[in-house]
Amino acid sequence: MDGKKKIEWAMKWMPVLDMIRKDFISSKPFKGMNISMALHLEAKTAVLAYTLKQGGARVSIAGCNPLSTDDEVAKSLKEDYGLNVYAKRGLTKEEYYESLSNTIDVEPDIIIDDGGDLTGLVHNDKSVYKNIKGGNEETTTGVVRLKNMEKAGALKFPMFDVNDALMKHLFDNRYGTGQSTIDGILTATNLVIAGKNVVVGGYGWCGRGIANKMRGLGANVTVTEIDPFKSIEAHMDGFRVKQMKDAISDADFVITATGVKDIVTPELLRYAKDGIILANSGHFNNEVAVDDIEKVFGKGKEVRKNVTQYNVGKKKAYVLSDGRLVNLASGQGHPAEIMDLSFSIQALTARFIADNPPKNPGVYPVPHEIDLDVANSYLHSYGIKIDKLTKEQMRYINSWQEGT
């Protein structure tokens, strides 16, 4: 299927962003502005980028991961939709950062990032960052990096934490990651999930989604965690909770979703059973420590598309997608209806920056009004009606005198 058809298909299932795009066409909130983006460049991302262009922006976009670009979509976005595109699948590290650099040659007014690499690059050049009104960060890993920059006094302009908007993380991180991770694993392996022992590293919103979707397919799920509160939550949600060195011993699959490096190391693989399959749904390719695994056990060999075999003594271990995001490198990314919500938050927050940029550098929450707007627009687009409080109910919940 060519890229334009993929983009058009995604558009059909993104009704909230469609409403926003129609408003942008008439209001042109980004007229005369440059927007530089680093996101996983596939069909849904293309819809967001095109929406911003329809709002009057000159859009330059690169991928935020060397293996997550859909080349057909990237080509169509450039040729059919007229955006500046600097992305292809399979970039070297040097090519990856060159692509990011190309997006900021225009000296952007607004940036939209996923993971923090673009933001970090911008901060290396004062001639670029001094003109930036603000930006958005899409994912957990990037927000952690932003907050570390803020603590260190290194952040030079306002950035909005899109990840923690309710209409982003409650649905994208949980339902999106849960479904798309399974999509990537099944596409790569063509193996059954039912009856298998699945270990999920991390019980944040992404880990919750993966664990629940895997259980729904009949897997026996164990969670590993460092947070005592999340560990108790996973336990009370009905999952086994163990340390990784114990959990990995009978695991058929291990899926990492932590945002932290070295979740599966060569040392831990010595405890693993023969034939273990390792996948990552965290942002960077260091949760499964592929580089260290190769140093200890030697270079792996591809035995199936996106499946690399390593010999761990007499046992075999299989790593999916070179340890990169399995849901994008082996799958199709999150469903369109899920990304409709996340990218609607992105679009409206970008408009907020264009209209009302904060004066001081820092990490800012997405305004609640934007969250509420996207939620109500979603309900409206699907014909869902909900109740409202009556005046008497409002009076009751705002009173401290009535208890019965």
Secondary structure as UniProt FT lines:
FT   HELIX           3..12
FT   HELIX           15..27
FT   TURN            29..32
FT   STRAND          34..38
FT   HELIX           43..54
FT   TURN            55..56
FT   STRAND          58..62
FT   TURN            66..67
FT   HELIX           71..79
FT   TURN            80..81
FT   STRAND          84..86
FT   TURN            89..90
FT   HELIX           93..103
FT   TURN            104..106
FT   STRAND          110..113
FT   HELIX           117..122
FT   TURN            123..124
FT   HELIX           126..129
FT   TURN            130..131
FT   STRAND          134..137
FT   HELIX           140..151
FT   TURN            152..153
FT   STRAND          158..161
FT   HELIX           162..164
FT   HELIX           166..168
FT   HELIX           169..176
FT   HELIX           177..189
FT   TURN            194..195
FT   STRAND          197..201
FT   HELIX           205..216
FT   TURN            217..218
FT   STRAND          220..224
FT   HELIX           228..236
FT   TURN            237..238
FT   STRAND          240..241
FT   HELIX           244..247
FT   HELIX           248..250
FT   STRAND          253..256
FT   HELIX           266..269
FT   TURN            270..271
FT   TURN            274..275
FT   STRAND          276..280
FT   TURN            285..287
FT   HELIX           290..297
FT   STRAND          301..304
FT   TURN            305..306
FT   STRAND          307..312
FT   TURN            313..314
FT   STRAND          315..320
FT   HELIX           321..323
FT   HELIX           326..329
FT   HELIX           336..355
FT   STRAND          362..365
FT   HELIX           368..381
FT   TURN            382..383
FT   HELIX           391..397
//
